[in-house]
């Protein structure tokens, strides 16, 4: 643990969604240990996520700035961009008033990569903006290239047309349908399209970048980002995770997330009764609903495979007409009760992955899940569903060699018999993926225990203290 060296005040602005807020809370905890003062912008509905950290730090170190976003301003047609617009509309003037009346205002803003408007806000009040990425450096490299080079396809109906990114290290190639949906569905001049491009431009022009990644994982992409941004103020400070049980901290791996059908202690007790590395954990994040065909293939494979498993599913809520929300087949839980556990709602994912009984992780490849899985040293089964997840899956399977490719959104749904075999295979400790996962886990944990990520964090604090 580094010695606190500063009383610098920073403003932390997350995008108001749990997957974006939680890594910024983990970053905030680490900034607080280095003596920074943090004001954390949070909406009323997300305040409970911040509460455990607030209760373990004095108000002189950590203050919430609670700002609402009226739900009436959010349309469902393109929810992400609608929330970004609403956040800017309601938070920009509120932050301006707060900043101008504060006796000791912040010297910098650390804000989520979706909040490009905070770059312009920082410019208006004369402070530095650091873009925070809850995703990896590789997806930023691809995103910067996409919105700068603006690739097109000859035949709009051919969604499988390959799009290459020759300027990005390792020259990744993706089928057209896996590119950013706003980019694909719009064109220059469209308000949504232009907003997304302006966010990318603002991120690229930011004074600095902080990423939930680590040097041994993405060194080539981190170096490319420095080149793209035109400076070296790119800090990889991950994996950003809650403290482990043996750390002296009041906030542990259970104090995060939403409500669940099972209390954490029941889940942990179930795992305690299982053999070492004998369980597959299946979770598609906090946002993804499986379709009926996806759910049917998954549950059939779990049932046929005979493996021990924990299946975490997001229960349907406010089901809209026409939406296809897959539900667990009738009788599935009874038929697999001797070796399976189903969690409806939020799962204590970090704690589950850290448990000695878990050997493999079937994941949608969201970056938080990827970092949590790598740190835990489990083998990954990849089934990306959208956004940066296709990029992350390629990184896990093709470059790091710690995963098995399972499916891709609804375009590639695995046959139950094939997925069943992969589930069994993923628990075979003689597979080379196991050894690579262990090596990467050691590097991930080493990075935040005196290694590259700790050094980057110290360097970040030093730069902030000189502003």
Secondary structure, DSSP 8 states (H G I E B T S, - for coil): --------EEEEE--SSHHHHHHHHHHHHHHHHTT-EEEEEE-GGGHHHHHHHHHTS-TTTEEEEE----GGG--STTHHHHHHHHHHHHHHHHHHHHHHH-TT--SEEEEETT-THHHHHHHHHT-EEEEEESS-HHHHHHHHHHHHH----S-TT-TT-EEE-TTSTT--EEEGGGS-HHHHH--TT-HHHHHHHHHHHHHHHSSEEEES--HHHHHHHHHHHHHHHTSS-EEE--------TTSS-S--TTSSS--BSS-HHHHHHHHHTS-TT-EEEEE-TTT----HHHHHHHHHHHHHH--EEEEEE----S--TT-------TTHHHHTTTTEEEEEB---HHHHHHSTTEEEEEE---HHHHHHHHHHT-EEEEEE-STTHHHHHHIIIIIS--EEEEEETTTB---HHHHHHHHHHHT-TTSHHHHHHHHHHHHHHHHTTTSHHHHHHHHHHHHHHT-
